[in-house]
Amino acid sequence: MFESFNIPADKICRDFLHYMEAGSMADLIDSLPSDRDLSDDEWRFLIEGDYDKQRLFDKADKVRRQYYGTDVYIRGLIEISSFCKNDCLYCGIRRSNKNASRYRLSEEEIFSCCEQGYELGFRTFVLQGGEDPFHTTAWVEKVVSTIKERYPDCAVTLSLGERDRRDYEIWHQAGADRYLLRHETASCVHYEKLHPHEQTFAHRMECLHNLKQAGYQTGCGFMVGSPFQETGDLIADMRFLREFRPHMVGIGPFIPHHDTPFAACPGGSLARTLTMVALVRLTLPTALIPATTALATIHPQGRELGLKAGANVVMPNLSPAAVRKQYSLYDNKICTGEEAAESVDYLSRQVMAAGYQVVVDRGDPAKTGCATSDGQLNKK
Ligand code: 5AD
């Protein structure tokens, strides 16, 4: 929009920005989704500006309805191991955390989670875990192919961290449909502040590209309010998403864990997280965006608010109740009550109260707009 005033984006003075904030900045929201990249100042305003965020959330909700109607997809999350060879500074299951109690599910335990989940209406199983060397290429291949044999109508999502390209290919051939690997932050400098030397930004990016190339529906994502994060880093996240075009984007607030170096850091805010959810929906209209457990952990209505800001997926925990507390990425992670997959009924009612409906479906990305109540096909 600044182009129309013939002022280079980097020369916009504060006063001009204030003028824009008062009036035309509102138009910026109406102009989204936009085919062009926004300027730094426009992104900055959308992320941290003092404007009516409800307008942003409503626009994001309108766009999600054009592609997904009121459908909410559910994924059965199975946390298969809390062993991890990595040492991410923010994460409670980092290898240096000697206080973490570790567990690993057996194949049979995983299959029984799937069996229970299928009965409950789940048609996607997400196998998530720390980077556990016990999970060899062949072991995961066998688990994936067994699940796909038993439940051919279900999608399998893997979230097992950084692996060789060959592993990704073999698991995809075994039937894995999707892979989640958050990029955590799209700024290399910021990435290095969140991870030890041996975990490089370049390798994370390489893995994401390998996943896409191997044919997965690929998910990335980031934490909001992680230590050292600046607005410029979130702008980098938005630009990375625009370019990488993932099928799924996980966004949750950073929540400190008491046994990590970031124990005393403040957590990410609800408002900023919802803003980022909405901006991602407007940037990638067909993306699958979960209302994350972290969001539900920091606010009792976090999940519903996430859905109303553009999210369209929820991932209840299907792991055996006995191990749920041990998969402790951050403090106070919800892992009982309505979070438990057994309470799908309760979850469905919650989702319905927010104006949406849980559906029994694999929940693949939308290819076109969906029919509105008057039978018109919505596109963009
Ligand atoms: N707060 C919020 N999210 C976290 N994750 C790990 N630790 C934390 C934390 N302290 C997220 C990371 C990781 C995903 C599995 O969980 O983004 O990719």
Residues whose N, C-alpha, C, O or C-beta is under 5 A from the ligand:
A	BS01	5AD	Y90 C91 G92 R182 M223 P253 F254 I255 P256 H257 A294 L329 Y330
